[in-house]
C-alpha cells in the first residue's frame, strides 16, 4: 500500500482546499521569452528634388559656359558628368548598395549616393573606378559629330569629357582615385595612405588654383580638411586581399590609360601628330604653363 492509495484526515498544517487551489506552484513559472525588436532600417533616399536638380544643372552648365565661352564644352561637361555618375550608380546597384541616386551640386559637379556601405573594400574600388570607365562612353556622340561634320569643336567636347574622368582619378579625397588606391596604400600602413592622400590633395588644390578653378580647389581643400579631421581613415568593410590589391592597381592604370587615350584622340587631329598632342596635354596639366 502506498500513501497515495489510502485517504488521510487533514492535519493542522495542511492547506485548506481553497488555499491549495490558488497557491502558487513550488516550481517557478518560466520567464517569458524576450521579444526582439529589430532596428528599423533608415528610409530609402528618394533622391534629389527634380526642380532643384534642373536648377543645379543649369547653374553648373552656365558657370562652365562663362569660363569657356563654348556651348559644346558646357554641354559635354554636363553630359559627361551625368554619364560618369551613372557609372557609379550601375556599380552600386549591381553590388547590392542601391538603389543609388545622383545629386548635382551647383557650381561644383555631381555625386552618386548609395543606400548602404559596400561589403568590402574591393567593392568600393569597383564602384570608384566604374565612374571614370563608364564616363568615357559620353564621348561617343561627340566623336560621331566630328566624324560627320569634321568641326574641331566636337573634339573640344571629347577632350573635356576625358579630362573630367582623368582628373577624378587623382588619388586625392574625395575624388575617385583616393577610393581606388587608398585601400591599397592602407595595406602597407594607414599612415602611408594618409600621407599620400594629403600630399596629392595639396598638389591638386594648387593645380586648381593656378588654372583658375577656384571653386573646384576650394571644394577639394574642404574635403581634404574633413579627411584630416576624421578619426577613422579607412571605411567599413572587409579589407583588400593581396590579389585584390594587385587587381585594384591594374584596373586603376587601365582606366587612367583609357582616359588619357581618349584625351589624345581629341588632341591629335588638332595638333597633327602624337608629339604635339602630348605637348598640348602636358601644357594643360603643367599648371597652366
TORSE-689105 format. One record per residue (C-alpha): x, z, y. Coordinates in steps of 0.25 Angstrom, whole numbers. Layout:
% TORSE-689105
+-------+-------+-------+
|    xx |    zz |    yy |
+-------+-------+-------+
|     X |     Z |     Y |
...
+-------+-------+-------+
END
This chain:
% TORSE-689105
+-------+-------+-------+
|    xx |    zz |    yy |
+-------+-------+-------+
|     0 |     0 |     0 |
|     5 |    -3 |    14 |
|     1 |     3 |    27 |
|    -6 |    -9 |    31 |
|   -16 |    -9 |    20 |
|   -22 |     6 |    22 |
|   -30 |     9 |    34 |
|   -24 |    21 |    43 |
|   -30 |    31 |    52 |
|   -25 |    28 |    66 |
|   -16 |    39 |    71 |
|   -14 |    45 |    85 |
|    -2 |    35 |    88 |
|    -9 |    23 |    84 |
|   -14 |    13 |    95 |
|   -29 |    13 |    97 |
|   -36 |     0 |    93 |
|   -38 |    -5 |   107 |
|   -24 |    -2 |   111 |
|   -18 |    -9 |    99 |
|   -26 |   -21 |   103 |
|   -19 |   -22 |   117 |
|    -6 |   -16 |   114 |
|     6 |   -26 |   116 |
|    14 |   -30 |   104 |
|    27 |   -24 |   102 |
|    33 |   -38 |   101 |
|    35 |   -43 |   115 |
|    27 |   -55 |   119 |
|    37 |   -67 |   120 |
|    40 |   -71 |   134 |
|    34 |   -84 |   140 |
|    43 |   -96 |   139 |
|    49 |   -99 |   152 |
|    43 |  -110 |   160 |
|    54 |  -120 |   164 |
|    51 |  -126 |   177 |
|    59 |  -140 |   179 |
|    64 |  -142 |   193 |
|    57 |  -153 |   200 |
|    64 |  -166 |   202 |
|    67 |  -170 |   216 |
|    57 |  -180 |   221 |
|    61 |  -194 |   220 |
|    68 |  -201 |   232 |
|    57 |  -210 |   238 |
|    68 |  -218 |   245 |
|    69 |  -222 |   260 |
|    57 |  -224 |   268 |
|    55 |  -239 |   269 |
|    53 |  -239 |   284 |
|    66 |  -231 |   286 |
|    73 |  -240 |   276 |
|    70 |  -252 |   284 |
|    73 |  -246 |   297 |
|    87 |  -241 |   292 |
|    90 |  -255 |   286 |
|    87 |  -261 |   300 |
|    95 |  -251 |   307 |
|   107 |  -253 |   297 |
|   106 |  -268 |   298 |
|   105 |  -268 |   313 |
|   117 |  -260 |   314 |
|   125 |  -269 |   305 |
|   120 |  -281 |   313 |
|   124 |  -275 |   326 |
|   138 |  -272 |   321 |
|   140 |  -286 |   314 |
|   131 |  -295 |   322 |
|   128 |  -302 |   309 |
|   114 |  -302 |   303 |
|   120 |  -307 |   290 |
|   129 |  -295 |   289 |
|   118 |  -286 |   293 |
|   109 |  -291 |   282 |
|   120 |  -292 |   272 |
|   123 |  -277 |   275 |
|   109 |  -272 |   273 |
|   107 |  -281 |   261 |
|   120 |  -277 |   255 |
|   117 |  -262 |   257 |
|   103 |  -263 |   250 |
|   109 |  -270 |   238 |
|   121 |  -260 |   237 |
|   111 |  -248 |   238 |
|   102 |  -255 |   227 |
|   114 |  -256 |   218 |
|   115 |  -241 |   219 |
|   100 |  -239 |   216 |
|   101 |  -248 |   204 |
|   112 |  -240 |   198 |
|   105 |  -227 |   201 |
|    92 |  -231 |   195 |
|   100 |  -236 |   183 |
|   108 |  -223 |   181 |
|    95 |  -214 |   182 |
|    97 |  -210 |   196 |
|    85 |  -217 |   202 |
|    76 |  -221 |   208 |
|    87 |  -223 |   219 |
|    83 |  -227 |   233 |
|    90 |  -234 |   244 |
|    92 |  -228 |   258 |
|    96 |  -236 |   270 |
|   104 |  -227 |   280 |
|   103 |  -232 |   295 |
|   116 |  -238 |   300 |
|   124 |  -233 |   288 |
|   119 |  -240 |   275 |
|   111 |  -236 |   263 |
|   112 |  -227 |   251 |
|   105 |  -227 |   237 |
|   100 |  -213 |   233 |
|    97 |  -209 |   218 |
|    87 |  -199 |   214 |
|    97 |  -191 |   205 |
|   112 |  -190 |   203 |
|   120 |  -198 |   193 |
|   122 |  -192 |   179 |
|   137 |  -195 |   180 |
|   148 |  -200 |   190 |
|   148 |  -213 |   182 |
|   134 |  -216 |   186 |
|   138 |  -212 |   200 |
|   149 |  -222 |   200 |
|   140 |  -233 |   195 |
|   130 |  -230 |   206 |
|   140 |  -231 |   217 |
|   146 |  -244 |   212 |
|   133 |  -250 |   210 |
|   130 |  -252 |   225 |
|   142 |  -260 |   229 |
|   142 |  -268 |   216 |
|   127 |  -272 |   217 |
|   128 |  -273 |   232 |
|   137 |  -285 |   231 |
|   125 |  -293 |   226 |
|   120 |  -292 |   240 |
|   130 |  -303 |   244 |
|   123 |  -313 |   235 |
|   113 |  -318 |   245 |
|   124 |  -320 |   256 |
|   133 |  -327 |   246 |
|   121 |  -337 |   244 |
|   119 |  -338 |   259 |
|   133 |  -342 |   261 |
|   133 |  -352 |   249 |
|   120 |  -359 |   255 |
|   124 |  -358 |   270 |
|   139 |  -356 |   270 |
|   138 |  -348 |   282 |
|   148 |  -337 |   283 |
|   138 |  -326 |   288 |
|   134 |  -325 |   273 |
|   148 |  -321 |   270 |
|   148 |  -310 |   280 |
|   136 |  -305 |   273 |
|   143 |  -305 |   259 |
|   155 |  -298 |   266 |
|   146 |  -287 |   272 |
|   140 |  -285 |   258 |
|   153 |  -284 |   251 |
|   159 |  -274 |   261 |
|   147 |  -265 |   261 |
|   149 |  -263 |   246 |
|   164 |  -263 |   247 |
|   164 |  -252 |   257 |
|   155 |  -244 |   249 |
|   165 |  -244 |   238 |
|   175 |  -236 |   247 |
|   177 |  -222 |   240 |
|   172 |  -214 |   252 |
|   160 |  -205 |   252 |
|   149 |  -209 |   252 |
|   152 |  -223 |   248 |
|   150 |  -229 |   234 |
|   165 |  -229 |   231 |
|   166 |  -214 |   232 |
|   156 |  -212 |   222 |
|   163 |  -223 |   213 |
|   177 |  -218 |   214 |
|   174 |  -203 |   217 |
|   172 |  -199 |   203 |
|   184 |  -206 |   198 |
|   193 |  -199 |   208 |
|   186 |  -185 |   205 |
|   191 |  -187 |   190 |
|   205 |  -185 |   196 |
|   201 |  -174 |   205 |
|   190 |  -171 |   214 |
|   199 |  -169 |   226 |
|   205 |  -183 |   223 |
|   191 |  -189 |   225 |
|   188 |  -181 |   237 |
|   201 |  -185 |   244 |
|   200 |  -199 |   241 |
|   185 |  -200 |   246 |
|   189 |  -193 |   259 |
|   201 |  -202 |   261 |
|   194 |  -215 |   259 |
|   182 |  -209 |   266 |
|   191 |  -207 |   279 |
|   196 |  -221 |   277 |
|   182 |  -227 |   276 |
|   177 |  -220 |   288 |
|   189 |  -224 |   296 |
|   186 |  -239 |   292 |
|   172 |  -238 |   296 |
|   176 |  -232 |   310 |
|   187 |  -243 |   312 |
|   177 |  -254 |   308 |
|   166 |  -249 |   317 |
|   157 |  -244 |   306 |
|   155 |  -231 |   313 |
|   142 |  -227 |   306 |
|   148 |  -230 |   293 |
|   160 |  -222 |   296 |
|   152 |  -210 |   301 |
|   143 |  -211 |   288 |
|   156 |  -211 |   279 |
|   162 |  -199 |   287 |
|   150 |  -191 |   286 |
|   149 |  -194 |   271 |
|   164 |  -190 |   269 |
|   161 |  -177 |   277 |
|   150 |  -174 |   268 |
|   158 |  -176 |   255 |
|   169 |  -167 |   261 |
|   159 |  -156 |   263 |
|   153 |  -157 |   249 |
|   157 |  -147 |   239 |
|   155 |  -155 |   226 |
|   162 |  -168 |   227 |
|   158 |  -174 |   214 |
|   144 |  -178 |   211 |
|   136 |  -173 |   200 |
|   136 |  -179 |   186 |
|   146 |  -182 |   175 |
|   160 |  -185 |   180 |
|   166 |  -198 |   177 |
|   174 |  -200 |   164 |
|   187 |  -207 |   163 |
|   181 |  -220 |   158 |
|   170 |  -219 |   169 |
|   181 |  -217 |   180 |
|   188 |  -230 |   176 |
|   175 |  -238 |   176 |
|   172 |  -232 |   189 |
|   185 |  -237 |   195 |
|   183 |  -250 |   189 |
|   169 |  -252 |   194 |
|   173 |  -248 |   208 |
|   185 |  -258 |   208 |
|   176 |  -269 |   203 |
|   165 |  -266 |   213 |
|   175 |  -266 |   224 |
|   181 |  -279 |   220 |
|   167 |  -285 |   219 |
|   164 |  -281 |   233 |
|   178 |  -286 |   238 |
|   176 |  -299 |   231 |
|   162 |  -301 |   238 |
|   168 |  -298 |   251 |
|   180 |  -308 |   249 |
|   170 |  -318 |   244 |
|   163 |  -317 |   258 |
|   177 |  -318 |   266 |
|   183 |  -329 |   258 |
|   174 |  -341 |   264 |
|   177 |  -335 |   278 |
|   192 |  -333 |   276 |
|   194 |  -346 |   267 |
|   203 |  -338 |   257 |
|   205 |  -325 |   250 |
|   217 |  -320 |   258 |
|   209 |  -322 |   271 |
|   197 |  -315 |   265 |
|   206 |  -303 |   261 |
|   211 |  -303 |   275 |
|   197 |  -302 |   281 |
|   193 |  -292 |   271 |
|   205 |  -284 |   274 |
|   202 |  -284 |   289 |
|   188 |  -279 |   287 |
|   194 |  -267 |   279 |
|   206 |  -265 |   287 |
|   199 |  -256 |   297 |
|   195 |  -268 |   306 |
|   209 |  -274 |   308 |
+-------+-------+-------+
END
